Amino acid sequence: MANSLITPTAVTREALRILHQKLNFVGSINRQYDDRFAKSGAKIGDSLSIRLPNEYVVRTGAALSTQDTVEATETLQVATQKGVDLSFLSSDLTTDLDDFSDRILKPAMSVLGAAIESDAISMYADVSKEVSDVGAAMTIVDVLNSSKGLTDSLAADERTLILNTQANVDLVDALKGLFNDPAKLSENYRKGMVANNFLGYTDVYQNTLMPLHTTGTDDGTGDYLVNGASESGSSITVDTGAGTLVKGDVIYFTGVNSVHPETKADTGILKAFAVAATTGTSATAITITPSLVASGAKQNVTAVPANNAPVLCVESDRSTAVAASADYGISLGFCKNAFAFATADLIMPKGVDFSAREVMDGISMRVVRQYTIADDKFPCRLDVLYGYKTIREQEAVRIGSN
């Protein structure tokens, strides 16, 4: 049977299919898509607005106390364009699609997928909740505590856990003596998948792109002190300390506890914050996420920190200091809407030899090929235009180990 001509649409769809299989983090989060980017006369700039859930304050007693409904949104910028550039002959397009996919598309989509996934995974640094076991192997208790953290934040029941490869080894070793239902084993091997319905998580994957986090040079013992008795919001003024804090470090303010998300009752546990921007050696302010809010519908702490309250870099037991410049592996548990990844249609050029644009599961890809008479070649480009942002960091939790 003669080979049929491979069309631009077939190439684009196959490339998207392969790419989608390789994105187990991006494939598990909210994937926004908006085709207005590529429409003449209807472009929306380079950003999308994502609506956040409304929050209200409960009244006590019979007296009416109305409150305004203010629709809060997050802006996600779609401004990162990445792609793979190839050059192949027109004869390559008369081969079998499977052969073309194996020889050309799979290697190309592997590196493009890794680049996109690595970018998106960097959002781990926005997550404040961390189950810390720095210097030790991940345990079943760590996973259970991470699931507890999501439950305490009223996160949805459908949850994903993505493990770094060493954490996966640790957990498999910890579970080796437990019974495994043979009927379930065949379901557990979607690309990178470890298990489903596991210790509070709907799906569990391993991912080679999960990063090591290297802490700043602060020794975690409270060198930084809060400067002022009314500090709140996303930037906290401090007296200069003796080391640096890097984006993604987890910090606590002495005397500042977390509250129940709805009742605002004191949990008795220090509230965790993630450092949102790397500081210098003697910083006078620390940018944090989430913002520190001590009253109202968005209240997340019992009170603002006292003047001269120490800023602690400690593990999740709230007492063990994290060593300066410590390296540890990151695994991540989350609900779908904790993070958003958005793609948009790139404009289709006219007068080219070969082009197509397709969307699959919220991911838009464009393929364009052109003939160059100077060297008698057919250069081809595959592009994705995307952006990503942490939307509800309270619906995610980090596990630090090894």
RANOR-V415123 format. One record per residue. RES is the residue in one letter. BURIAL is 1 if it has 24 or more other ideal C-beta (glycine too) atoms within 12 Angstrom, else 0. D_LAST is the distance of its C-alpha to the last C-alpha in whole Angstrom. Layout:
# RANOR-V415123
RES:BURIAL:D_LAST + RES:BURIAL:D_LAST
This chain:
# RANOR-V415123
M:0:55 + A:0:55 + N:0:52 + S:0:52 + L:0:51 + I:1:48 + T:0:48 + P:1:46 + T:0:45 + A:1:44 + V:1:42 + T:1:41 + R:1:40 + E:1:38 + A:1:36 + L:1:35 + R:1:34 + I:1:32 + L:1:30 + H:1:30 + Q:1:28 + K:1:26 + L:1:25 + N:1:23 + F:1:21 + V:1:25 + G:1:26 + S:1:25 + I:1:26 + N:1:29 + R:1:31 + Q:1:34 + Y:1:37 + D:1:40 + D:1:43 + R:0:45 + F:1:43 + A:1:45 + K:0:49 + S:0:51 + G:0:53 + A:0:50 + K:0:47 + I:0:45 + G:0:43 + D:0:39 + S:0:38 + L:1:38 + S:0:38 + I:1:36 + R:0:37 + L:1:35 + P:0:36 + N:0:39 + E:1:38 + Y:0:41 + V:0:42 + V:0:43 + R:0:47 + T:0:48 + G:0:52 + A:0:55 + A:0:55 + L:0:54 + S:0:51 + T:0:51 + Q:0:48 + D:0:47 + T:0:45 + V:0:44 + E:0:42 + A:0:38 + T:0:37 + E:1:34 + T:0:35 + L:1:33 + Q:0:34 + V:1:35 + A:0:35 + T:1:32 + Q:1:34 + K:1:32 + G:1:34 + V:1:35 + D:0:38 + L:1:40 + S:0:43 + F:1:45 + L:0:48 + S:0:50 + S:0:51 + D:1:47 + L:1:48 + T:0:50 + T:1:48 + D:0:46 + L:1:43 + D:0:41 + D:0:41 + F:1:41 + S:1:38 + D:0:36 + R:0:38 + I:1:37 + L:1:36 + K:1:33 + P:0:31 + A:1:32 + M:1:31 + S:1:28 + V:0:27 + L:1:29 + G:1:26 + A:1:23 + A:1:25 + I:1:26 + E:1:22 + S:1:20 + D:1:23 + A:1:23 + I:1:19 + S:1:19 + M:1:20 + Y:1:17 + A:1:18 + D:1:21 + V:1:19 + S:1:19 + K:1:18 + E:1:14 + V:1:12 + S:1:10 + D:1:7 + V:1:6 + G:0:4 + A:0:5 + A:1:5 + M:1:7 + T:0:11 + I:1:14 + V:0:15 + D:1:12 + V:1:14 + L:1:17 + N:1:17 + S:1:16 + S:1:19 + K:1:21 + G:1:20 + L:1:22 + T:1:25 + D:1:25 + S:1:26 + L:0:29 + A:1:27 + A:0:28 + D:0:28 + E:0:27 + R:1:23 + T:1:21 + L:1:17 + I:1:16 + L:1:12 + N:1:10 + T:1:11 + Q:1:8 + A:1:8 + N:1:12 + V:0:11 + D:1:10 + L:1:12 + V:1:15 + D:0:15 + A:0:15 + L:0:18 + K:0:20 + G:0:22 + L:0:23 + F:0:26 + N:0:26 + D:0:29 + P:0:31 + A:0:33 + K:0:29 + L:0:28 + S:0:30 + E:0:29 + N:0:25 + Y:0:25 + R:0:26 + K:1:25 + G:1:21 + M:1:21 + V:1:19 + A:1:22 + N:1:24 + N:0:25 + F:1:21 + L:1:20 + G:1:22 + Y:1:22 + T:1:24 + D:1:23 + V:1:19 + Y:1:18 + Q:1:16 + N:1:16 + T:1:15 + L:1:16 + M:1:13 + P:1:12 + L:1:10 + H:1:11 + T:1:12 + T:1:14 + G:1:17 + T:1:19 + D:1:20 + D:1:18 + G:1:18 + T:0:21 + G:1:24 + D:1:26 + Y:1:27 + L:1:29 + V:1:31 + N:1:35 + G:0:37 + A:0:37 + S:0:38 + E:1:35 + S:1:34 + G:1:33 + S:0:30 + S:1:31 + I:1:31 + T:1:33 + V:1:31 + D:1:32 + T:0:31 + G:1:27 + A:1:26 + G:1:23 + T:1:22 + L:1:20 + V:1:19 + K:1:20 + G:1:17 + D:1:16 + V:1:17 + I:1:19 + Y:1:22 + F:1:26 + T:1:27 + G:1:29 + V:1:29 + N:1:28 + S:1:27 + V:1:30 + H:0:31 + P:1:31 + E:0:35 + T:0:36 + K:1:35 + A:0:34 + D:0:32 + T:0:29 + G:0:28 + I:1:25 + L:1:24 + K:1:24 + A:1:21 + F:1:22 + A:1:20 + V:1:21 + A:1:23 + A:1:24 + T:0:23 + T:1:25 + G:0:27 + T:0:26 + S:0:29 + A:1:29 + T:0:32 + A:1:30 + I:1:27 + T:1:27 + I:1:25 + T:1:25 + P:1:26 + S:1:29 + L:1:30 + V:1:33 + A:1:35 + S:0:38 + G:0:39 + A:0:38 + K:1:35 + Q:1:34 + N:1:30 + V:1:30 + T:1:33 + A:1:34 + V:1:34 + P:1:32 + A:0:34 + N:0:35 + N:0:33 + A:1:30 + P:1:27 + V:1:24 + L:1:21 + C:1:18 + V:1:16 + E:1:13 + S:1:15 + D:0:16 + R:1:18 + S:0:19 + T:0:15 + A:1:16 + V:1:13 + A:0:13 + A:1:15 + S:0:14 + A:1:10 + D:0:8 + Y:1:5 + G:1:6 + I:1:9 + S:1:11 + L:1:14 + G:1:17 + F:1:21 + C:1:24 + K:1:26 + N:1:28 + A:1:25 + F:1:25 + A:1:28 + F:1:29 + A:1:33 + T:1:35 + A:1:38 + D:1:41 + L:1:42 + I:0:46 + M:0:47 + P:0:49 + K:0:53 + G:0:55 + V:0:52 + D:0:52 + F:1:49 + S:1:47 + A:1:45 + R:1:43 + E:1:41 + V:1:39 + M:1:37 + D:1:35 + G:1:35 + I:1:34 + S:1:37 + M:1:38 + R:1:40 + V:1:42 + V:1:44 + R:1:46 + Q:0:49 + Y:0:52 + T:0:52 + I:0:55 + A:0:55 + D:0:52 + D:0:53 + K:0:50 + F:1:48 + P:1:45 + C:1:43 + R:1:40 + L:1:38 + D:1:37 + V:1:35 + L:1:35 + Y:1:32 + G:1:31 + Y:1:28 + K:1:27 + T:1:25 + I:1:28 + R:1:27 + E:1:24 + Q:1:24 + E:1:24 + A:1:20 + V:1:17 + R:1:13 + I:1:10 + G:1:7 + S:1:4 + N:1:0
